Amino acid sequence: FDCVVRIEGLDSILSQGKDSISTEEMPDIGSQLLPTVLHRMLKILEKGLGEKVRLICHAPLYLESWDLDAPPPLEPHPHPLFLGFLYTGSDAFSGQLIGPPISDPSSAEFSTLWGDKVEMRRFPDGAVCPTVEWPCSNPSESRVIPYLITRHLLSTHIGVRPDMVTFPGIQLDQLLHLSSTRPHSPLPTG
């Protein structure tokens, strides 16, 4: 994968998700909410990341086994969830998403997906379109854009707190910046 995202605290997400399951979905999932919440996560991320990713995949779910004559175990799910992304190329790091023109019916769907991040902009051709801006001033910051998008979408639509989503790539970038600021001096040998 080009990027792996770790999501902690699924137990709180699942406890909130019980209220949002429709009566039509209940026969399909039984007492296991995790597959349903995961399916919703993937659909939201596919819609939001769009052309930035070729593939979004999750690590196998850890579901506890149970005896045939016993009811299935109830949530919570104490294990973290890992999502992997394959980027399409340099487009994955573009800081601006432009929605359809305001006259297009799908413009409302774009605005609903992005919530408070949407701004209306007029373009040189006269079209007014909803846009989402992820500011970045250098390549290091632009590599974090898919992570910021993921965090925003999961927070807005699934209820995942931003501190529950981690992206190891950020920590590596910080380490690289730290090592580049230190003067190069010979290391002691003994």
C-alpha positions as CSV (number, residue, x, y, z in Angstrom):
1,F,0.0,0.0,0.0
2,D,1.0,3.6,-0.5
3,C,-0.5,4.6,2.8
4,V,-1.9,2.8,5.9
5,V,-4.3,4.4,8.3
6,R,-5.0,3.0,11.8
7,I,-8.3,3.6,13.4
8,E,-8.6,3.1,17.2
9,G,-11.7,3.1,19.5
10,L,-14.1,1.1,17.3
11,D,-16.0,0.1,20.4
12,S,-17.4,3.7,20.8
13,I,-18.1,3.9,17.1
14,L,-20.0,0.7,17.2
15,S,-22.1,1.7,20.3
16,Q,-23.1,4.8,18.4
17,G,-23.8,2.9,15.2
18,K,-26.5,0.6,16.8
19,D,-29.0,3.5,16.6
20,S,-28.3,4.1,12.9
21,I,-29.0,0.6,11.7
22,S,-32.2,0.3,9.9
23,T,-34.7,-2.6,10.4
24,E,-33.9,-3.7,6.9
25,E,-30.2,-4.1,7.7
26,M,-30.7,-6.0,10.9
27,P,-31.4,-9.5,9.4
28,D,-28.2,-9.2,7.4
29,I,-25.9,-8.3,10.2
30,G,-27.3,-10.0,13.2
31,S,-25.4,-8.8,16.3
32,Q,-22.2,-7.9,14.3
33,L,-22.2,-4.2,13.6
34,L,-18.6,-4.0,12.6
35,P,-19.0,-5.2,9.0
36,T,-21.8,-2.8,8.4
37,V,-19.9,0.2,9.9
38,L,-16.8,-0.8,7.9
39,H,-18.9,-1.0,4.7
40,R,-20.2,2.5,5.4
41,M,-16.7,3.8,6.0
42,L,-15.4,2.4,2.8
43,K,-18.3,3.8,0.8
44,I,-17.8,7.3,2.2
45,L,-14.0,7.1,1.7
46,E,-14.4,5.9,-1.9
47,K,-16.8,8.8,-2.6
48,G,-14.6,11.4,-1.0
49,L,-11.2,10.2,-2.2
50,G,-12.5,9.5,-5.7
51,E,-9.8,9.7,-8.3
52,K,-7.1,10.0,-5.7
53,V,-7.0,6.3,-5.0
54,R,-7.2,3.1,-7.0
55,L,-7.9,0.9,-4.1
56,I,-9.1,1.1,-0.5
57,C,-8.7,-2.1,1.4
58,H,-9.0,-3.1,5.1
59,A,-7.1,-5.7,7.1
60,P,-9.0,-8.8,7.9
61,L,-11.5,-8.2,10.7
62,Y,-11.0,-9.9,14.0
63,L,-14.2,-11.6,14.9
64,E,-14.2,-13.8,17.9
65,S,-15.4,-17.4,17.5
66,W,-18.3,-18.9,19.6
67,D,-19.9,-22.2,20.2
68,L,-22.7,-23.2,17.9
69,D,-25.2,-23.4,20.7
70,A,-24.3,-20.0,22.1
71,P,-25.3,-16.5,20.9
72,P,-22.6,-14.6,18.9
73,P,-20.4,-12.4,21.0
74,L,-21.5,-8.8,21.3
75,E,-19.4,-5.8,20.4
76,P,-17.3,-3.9,21.6
77,H,-14.4,-4.5,19.2
78,P,-11.1,-3.8,21.1
79,H,-8.8,-4.2,18.1
80,P,-7.7,-1.3,15.8
81,L,-8.8,-1.3,12.2
82,F,-6.2,-0.8,9.4
83,L,-7.1,0.7,6.0
84,G,-4.7,0.6,3.1
85,F,-4.7,3.0,0.1
86,L,-3.2,2.6,-3.3
87,Y,-2.8,6.1,-4.8
88,T,-3.4,6.9,-8.5
89,G,-0.4,9.1,-8.8
90,S,0.4,12.7,-8.2
91,D,-3.3,13.5,-8.3
92,A,-3.6,11.9,-4.9
93,F,-1.8,14.9,-3.4
94,S,-3.8,17.7,-5.1
95,G,-5.0,20.2,-2.5
96,Q,-8.2,21.3,-4.2
97,L,-11.4,19.3,-5.0
98,I,-13.8,20.9,-7.4
99,G,-17.4,19.8,-7.4
100,P,-19.9,20.0,-10.2
101,P,-21.4,23.4,-11.1
102,I,-24.1,24.7,-8.8
103,S,-26.7,24.2,-11.5
104,D,-26.0,20.4,-11.5
105,P,-28.2,18.4,-9.2
106,S,-25.2,16.4,-7.9
107,S,-23.7,19.6,-6.5
108,A,-25.9,19.3,-3.4
109,E,-24.5,15.8,-2.9
110,F,-21.0,17.1,-3.1
111,S,-21.8,19.8,-0.5
112,T,-23.4,17.3,1.8
113,L,-20.4,15.0,1.6
114,W,-17.9,17.7,2.5
115,G,-20.0,19.6,5.0
116,D,-18.4,22.7,6.5
117,K,-15.3,22.4,4.4
118,V,-17.2,23.5,1.2
119,E,-16.7,26.9,-0.2
120,M,-18.4,28.3,-3.3
121,R,-16.0,29.7,-6.0
122,R,-16.5,31.4,-9.3
123,F,-14.1,30.2,-12.0
124,P,-12.8,32.2,-15.0
125,D,-15.3,30.5,-17.3
126,G,-18.1,31.9,-15.1
127,A,-19.1,28.6,-13.5
128,V,-19.9,28.6,-9.7
129,C,-18.8,25.3,-8.1
130,P,-18.5,24.0,-4.6
131,T,-14.8,23.4,-3.8
132,V,-12.8,22.0,-0.9
133,E,-9.4,23.3,-0.2
134,W,-6.6,21.5,1.6
135,P,-3.9,24.1,2.0
136,C,-0.3,22.9,1.6
137,S,2.8,24.8,0.9
138,N,5.3,22.1,0.1
139,P,5.4,18.4,-1.0
140,S,5.7,17.1,2.5
141,E,2.4,18.8,3.4
142,S,0.7,17.6,0.2
143,R,1.5,13.9,1.0
144,V,-0.8,14.3,4.1
145,I,-3.8,15.4,2.1
146,P,-5.4,11.9,1.7
147,Y,-5.0,11.4,5.4
148,L,-6.7,14.8,6.2
149,I,-9.5,13.8,3.8
150,T,-9.9,10.5,5.5
151,R,-9.9,12.0,9.0
152,H,-12.5,14.6,8.0
153,L,-14.9,12.2,6.2
154,L,-14.7,9.6,9.1
155,S,-15.3,12.3,11.6
156,T,-18.2,14.0,9.7
157,H,-20.1,10.9,8.6
158,I,-19.1,8.0,10.9
159,G,-18.4,9.8,14.2
160,V,-14.7,8.8,14.4
161,R,-12.9,11.4,16.5
162,P,-9.9,12.8,14.7
163,D,-7.5,11.7,17.4
164,M,-8.6,8.1,16.8
165,V,-7.1,8.1,13.3
166,T,-3.4,7.9,12.9
167,F,-1.2,7.9,9.8
168,P,2.4,6.6,10.3
169,G,3.6,8.5,7.3
170,I,3.3,11.8,9.2
171,Q,5.7,10.6,11.9
172,L,8.3,9.6,9.3
173,D,8.1,13.0,7.7
174,Q,8.7,14.7,11.1
175,L,11.7,12.5,11.6
176,L,13.1,13.3,8.2
177,H,12.7,17.1,8.9
178,L,14.4,16.7,12.2
179,S,17.4,14.9,10.8
180,S,17.8,17.5,8.0
181,T,17.9,20.3,10.5
182,R,20.8,18.9,12.5
183,P,24.3,19.7,11.3
184,H,26.3,16.9,9.8
185,S,29.1,16.0,12.2
186,P,31.2,12.9,12.4
187,L,29.9,10.3,14.8
188,P,32.2,9.3,17.7
189,T,33.7,5.8,17.2
190,G,34.3,4.7,20.7
